[in-house]
């Protein structure tokens, strides 16, 4: 554990994926967060660079710092306690943008520190460490953490004990993300969720999640699109997101398989079959936001299949 540093990258993600509130998530190739972990002479965890002027430097308030601490607590080891760890964050994801930014920072921080320690923790333990970090800022849910760490599309079957199931990814599946110039803290989005739902709504949601799992297993794009039908979170949150309804309608009119809110928003997502369709849908969604007077940034990518990755510098353990 002498010398060297480790940098980990974690991709952004779409939480819920429509009807899968807190239980479905997918990683999107392209943008993500990076965390560089290095040894320091003084004990403790220090956030050397929080990654954005609006993010805290206190490790107990930054998800990368919280995740690093959780990894150290699980890994133990006297050597780690005698020395300190410095974290430098590069934010490639928007703050409060509904693209799994806090989860990606937690995942990159946990993976980087775990690699610096010689990888004592397995994937389930790393997810649990990230859950400890996310709970402090966004609630205890793994639908962004798990795909950011593992890649692909995942189902969170249970939280206690944790049971994460990777799902098949259709080869031509693309994701369109349209983010208007708005921030939406996860806590705000969760505050408007209904405390109770009717039996009819509960059965509908269960049927759509089951249909999504079946569609992914069968490579059935049309069924996948039909299943993106959320009657719990989307109706509650849509009123907080000016332009979302128009962007969703534009996406569907342009040929999207399905469309909904990415996580708590404000980003809207759409699923497409093939890049050409995705580009057409992205243009339609951006145009819909502009018609409402809102600037919008769009990006397109396939599902990220790799998840978190590590880059080691000289002297770091293999």
C-alpha positions as CSV (number, residue, x, y, z in Angstrom):
1,X,0.0,0.0,0.0
2,X,2.9,2.4,-0.5
3,X,2.8,5.2,-3.0
4,X,0.8,5.6,-6.1
5,X,-2.8,6.6,-6.8
6,X,-5.8,5.2,-8.3
7,X,-8.5,6.8,-10.4
8,X,-12.0,5.3,-10.8
9,X,-14.7,6.2,-13.4
10,X,-18.4,5.6,-12.8
11,X,-21.0,6.2,-15.6
12,X,-24.2,8.1,-15.2
13,X,-27.5,6.3,-15.0
14,X,-31.2,6.4,-15.3
15,X,-33.1,5.5,-12.1
16,X,-36.5,3.9,-12.1
17,X,-36.6,3.5,-15.9
18,X,-40.3,4.4,-15.8
19,X,-42.3,2.1,-13.6
20,X,-39.4,0.6,-11.7
21,X,-39.4,3.1,-8.8
22,X,-36.2,2.4,-6.8
23,X,-35.9,-1.1,-8.3
24,X,-34.8,-0.6,-11.9
25,X,-31.8,1.2,-13.2
26,X,-29.6,1.4,-16.3
27,X,-26.1,2.8,-16.9
28,X,-25.7,5.2,-19.9
29,X,-22.4,5.2,-21.8
30,X,-20.6,8.5,-22.1
31,X,-20.5,11.0,-19.3
32,X,-19.7,10.0,-15.7
33,X,-17.7,11.0,-12.6
34,X,-14.1,10.3,-11.8
35,X,-12.5,10.1,-8.3
36,X,-8.7,10.0,-7.8
37,X,-7.6,8.4,-4.5
38,X,-4.1,8.9,-3.1
39,X,-2.3,8.2,0.2
40,X,-1.7,11.1,2.5
41,X,0.7,11.2,5.5
42,X,-2.0,12.5,7.9
43,X,-4.8,10.1,9.0
44,X,-8.3,10.7,7.8
45,X,-10.2,11.3,4.6
46,X,-9.7,14.7,2.8
47,X,-11.6,15.9,-0.2
48,X,-8.8,17.7,-2.1
49,X,-11.1,18.8,-4.9
50,X,-14.9,18.4,-4.6
51,X,-15.4,18.5,-8.3
52,X,-17.7,21.6,-8.4
53,X,-17.8,24.9,-6.5
54,X,-21.3,24.1,-5.2
55,X,-20.2,20.8,-3.6
56,X,-18.8,20.6,-0.1
57,X,-15.2,19.8,0.8
58,X,-16.2,18.2,4.1
59,X,-15.9,14.4,3.6
60,X,-18.9,13.7,5.7
61,X,-21.1,15.8,3.3
62,X,-19.7,14.6,-0.1
63,X,-20.9,11.3,-1.4
64,X,-17.4,10.3,-2.5
65,X,-16.0,11.0,1.0
66,X,-18.9,9.2,2.6
67,X,-18.4,6.2,0.4
68,X,-14.6,6.2,1.0
69,X,-15.2,6.1,4.8
70,X,-17.7,3.3,4.4
71,X,-15.2,1.3,2.4
72,X,-12.5,1.9,5.1
73,X,-14.9,0.8,7.8
74,X,-15.8,-2.4,6.0
75,X,-12.2,-3.2,4.9
76,X,-10.6,-2.4,8.3
77,X,-6.8,-2.7,8.4
78,X,-4.3,-0.9,10.7
79,X,-2.3,0.5,7.8
80,X,-5.3,2.3,6.4
81,X,-6.0,3.9,9.8
82,X,-2.4,5.1,10.2
83,X,-2.5,7.0,6.9
84,X,-4.9,9.3,5.2
85,X,-6.6,9.2,1.9
86,X,-7.1,12.3,-0.4
87,X,-9.9,12.4,-2.9
88,X,-10.0,14.5,-6.1
89,X,-13.3,14.5,-7.9
90,X,-14.0,15.3,-11.5
91,X,-17.7,15.9,-12.1
92,X,-18.8,14.9,-15.6
93,X,-22.5,14.7,-14.6
94,X,-24.7,17.6,-13.8
95,X,-25.6,18.5,-10.2
96,X,-29.2,17.6,-9.3
97,X,-29.7,16.7,-12.9
98,X,-31.5,13.3,-12.6
99,X,-28.5,11.4,-14.2
100,X,-27.2,9.6,-11.1
101,X,-24.5,12.2,-10.3
102,X,-24.3,11.7,-6.5
103,X,-24.4,7.9,-7.0
104,X,-21.6,8.0,-9.6
105,X,-19.4,10.1,-7.2
106,X,-20.1,7.6,-4.5
107,X,-19.3,4.6,-6.7
108,X,-16.2,6.2,-8.1
109,X,-15.0,7.1,-4.6
110,X,-15.7,3.6,-3.2
111,X,-14.1,1.8,-6.2
112,X,-11.0,4.0,-6.1
113,X,-10.4,3.6,-2.4
114,X,-11.1,-0.1,-2.6
115,X,-8.5,-0.4,-5.4
116,X,-6.0,1.7,-3.4
117,X,-6.4,-0.8,-0.5
118,X,-5.8,-3.8,-2.8
119,X,-9.5,-4.6,-3.5
120,X,-10.5,-6.2,-0.2
121,X,-14.2,-5.7,-0.9
122,X,-16.4,-7.5,-3.4
123,X,-19.2,-5.9,-5.5
124,X,-22.0,-6.4,-3.0
125,X,-20.0,-4.9,-0.2
126,X,-19.1,-1.9,-2.5
127,X,-22.8,-1.4,-3.3
128,X,-23.6,-1.4,0.5
129,X,-20.8,1.1,1.1
130,X,-22.3,3.4,-1.6
131,X,-25.7,3.0,-0.1
132,X,-24.4,4.3,3.2
133,X,-23.2,7.4,1.3
134,X,-26.3,7.9,-0.8
135,X,-28.6,7.6,2.2
136,X,-27.1,10.8,3.6
137,X,-28.0,12.9,0.6
138,X,-30.7,11.1,-1.5
139,X,-32.2,8.3,0.5
140,X,-31.4,4.6,0.6
141,X,-32.0,3.2,-2.9
142,X,-29.7,1.4,-5.3
143,X,-31.3,2.0,-8.7
144,X,-28.5,4.4,-9.6
145,X,-25.7,2.9,-7.6
146,X,-26.0,-0.6,-8.9
147,X,-25.9,0.1,-12.7
148,X,-23.2,2.7,-12.2
149,X,-21.0,0.1,-10.4
150,X,-22.0,-3.0,-12.4
151,X,-23.0,-1.5,-15.8
152,X,-26.0,-2.7,-17.8
153,X,-29.6,-2.8,-16.7
154,X,-30.3,-4.1,-13.2
155,X,-33.2,-5.1,-11.0
156,X,-33.0,-4.5,-7.3
157,X,-35.0,-7.5,-6.1
158,X,-34.4,-6.8,-2.4
159,X,-32.5,-4.4,-0.2
160,X,-32.2,-6.5,3.0
161,X,-30.4,-8.6,2.2
162,X,-29.2,-6.9,-0.9
163,X,-30.1,-8.9,-4.1
164,X,-29.2,-7.2,-7.4
165,X,-30.0,-9.0,-10.6
166,X,-28.3,-8.0,-14.0
167,X,-30.8,-8.1,-16.9
168,X,-30.1,-8.7,-20.6
169,X,-29.4,-5.6,-22.7
170,X,-30.8,-5.6,-26.3
171,X,-28.0,-4.9,-28.7
172,X,-29.7,-2.0,-30.5
173,X,-31.0,-0.2,-27.4
174,X,-30.1,3.5,-27.2
175,X,-30.9,6.0,-24.5
176,X,-31.7,9.7,-25.1
177,X,-31.3,12.1,-22.2
178,X,-32.7,15.6,-22.4
179,X,-31.8,17.9,-19.6
180,X,-33.4,21.4,-19.3
181,X,-31.7,24.2,-17.4
182,X,-33.2,23.2,-14.1
183,X,-32.0,21.5,-10.9
184,X,-34.1,19.0,-9.0
185,X,-32.7,17.6,-5.7
186,X,-33.7,14.0,-5.1
187,X,-35.2,15.0,-1.8
188,X,-37.6,17.4,-3.6
189,X,-38.6,14.7,-6.0
190,X,-39.2,12.1,-3.3
191,X,-41.2,14.6,-1.2
192,X,-44.0,14.7,-3.7
193,X,-44.4,10.9,-4.0
194,X,-47.7,9.5,-2.8
195,X,-47.5,7.7,0.6
196,X,-50.1,5.2,-0.6
197,X,-51.4,4.0,-3.9
198,X,-54.5,2.1,-4.9
199,X,-54.5,-1.6,-5.6
200,X,-55.1,-0.9,-9.2
201,X,-52.0,1.3,-9.5
202,X,-49.9,-1.2,-7.6
203,X,-50.9,-4.0,-9.9
204,X,-50.3,-1.9,-12.9
205,X,-46.8,-1.0,-11.8
206,X,-46.0,-4.7,-11.0
207,X,-47.2,-5.7,-14.4
208,X,-45.1,-3.1,-16.2
209,X,-41.9,-4.1,-14.3
210,X,-42.6,-7.7,-15.2
211,X,-43.2,-6.7,-18.8
212,X,-39.9,-4.8,-18.9
213,X,-37.9,-7.8,-17.6
214,X,-39.7,-10.1,-20.1
215,X,-39.0,-7.6,-23.0
216,X,-35.3,-7.4,-22.1
217,X,-35.1,-11.2,-22.0
218,X,-37.0,-11.6,-25.2
219,X,-35.3,-8.8,-27.1
220,X,-38.8,-7.4,-27.6
221,X,-38.4,-3.6,-28.2
222,X,-42.1,-3.0,-28.8
223,X,-43.0,-4.6,-25.5
224,X,-40.2,-2.7,-23.7
225,X,-41.7,0.6,-24.9
226,X,-45.2,-0.3,-23.9
227,X,-43.9,-1.1,-20.4
228,X,-42.5,2.3,-19.8
229,X,-45.7,3.4,-18.2
230,X,-45.3,4.9,-14.7
231,X,-48.4,5.8,-12.7
232,X,-46.7,6.5,-9.4
233,X,-43.7,8.8,-9.7
234,X,-44.3,10.5,-13.1
235,X,-47.7,11.9,-12.4
236,X,-46.5,13.2,-9.0
237,X,-43.3,14.8,-10.4
238,X,-44.4,16.0,-13.9
239,X,-45.9,19.2,-12.5
240,X,-42.5,20.2,-11.1
241,X,-40.8,19.9,-14.5
242,X,-41.9,22.5,-17.0
243,X,-41.7,21.2,-20.5
244,X,-41.5,17.5,-19.6
245,X,-44.9,16.6,-20.9
246,X,-44.2,18.3,-24.2
247,X,-40.8,16.7,-24.5
248,X,-42.3,13.2,-23.8
249,X,-45.0,13.8,-26.4
250,X,-42.4,14.9,-28.9
251,X,-40.2,11.9,-28.2
252,X,-43.1,9.4,-28.8
253,X,-44.2,11.2,-31.9
254,X,-40.6,10.9,-33.2
255,X,-40.6,7.2,-32.7
256,X,-39.4,6.6,-29.1
257,X,-40.1,3.2,-27.7
258,X,-41.0,4.9,-24.4
259,X,-40.2,8.0,-22.4
260,X,-40.4,9.1,-18.8
261,X,-38.5,11.1,-16.1
262,X,-34.9,10.0,-15.4
263,X,-34.8,9.5,-11.6
264,X,-36.3,12.5,-9.9
265,X,-35.7,14.8,-12.9
266,X,-35.3,17.3,-14.4
267,X,-33.8,15.1,-17.1
268,X,-36.3,13.3,-19.3
269,X,-35.2,10.0,-21.0
270,X,-36.4,8.1,-24.0
271,X,-35.5,4.7,-25.3
272,X,-34.8,4.1,-28.9
273,X,-33.9,1.3,-31.3
274,X,-30.7,2.3,-33.1
275,X,-28.7,5.5,-33.1
276,X,-30.5,7.0,-36.1
277,X,-33.8,6.9,-34.3
278,X,-32.1,8.2,-31.1
279,X,-30.8,11.3,-32.9
280,X,-34.2,12.0,-34.4
281,X,-35.8,11.7,-30.9
282,X,-33.2,13.9,-29.3
283,X,-33.8,16.7,-31.8
284,X,-37.5,16.4,-31.2
285,X,-37.2,16.6,-27.4
286,X,-34.8,19.6,-27.6
287,X,-37.2,21.4,-29.9
288,X,-40.1,20.8,-27.5
289,X,-38.1,22.3,-24.6
290,X,-37.1,25.3,-26.7
291,X,-40.7,25.9,-27.6
292,X,-41.4,26.2,-23.9
293,X,-38.6,28.7,-23.6
294,X,-36.2,26.3,-21.9
295,X,-32.7,25.6,-23.0
296,X,-32.0,21.9,-23.1
297,X,-28.9,19.7,-23.4
298,X,-29.3,16.3,-25.0
299,X,-27.0,13.4,-25.2
300,X,-27.3,9.9,-26.7
301,X,-25.6,6.7,-25.8
302,X,-26.0,3.0,-25.7
303,X,-26.3,1.2,-22.3
304,X,-22.9,1.2,-20.6
305,X,-22.0,-2.4,-20.1
306,X,-18.7,-2.0,-18.2
307,X,-19.8,0.0,-15.2
308,X,-17.1,1.4,-12.9
309,X,-13.5,1.1,-14.2
310,X,-10.1,1.7,-12.6
311,X,-7.0,3.3,-13.8
312,X,-3.9,2.8,-11.7
313,X,-0.8,5.0,-11.4
314,X,2.7,3.9,-10.7
315,X,3.2,2.3,-7.3
316,X,-0.5,1.4,-6.7
317,X,-1.1,-2.3,-5.9
318,X,-2.1,-4.4,-8.9
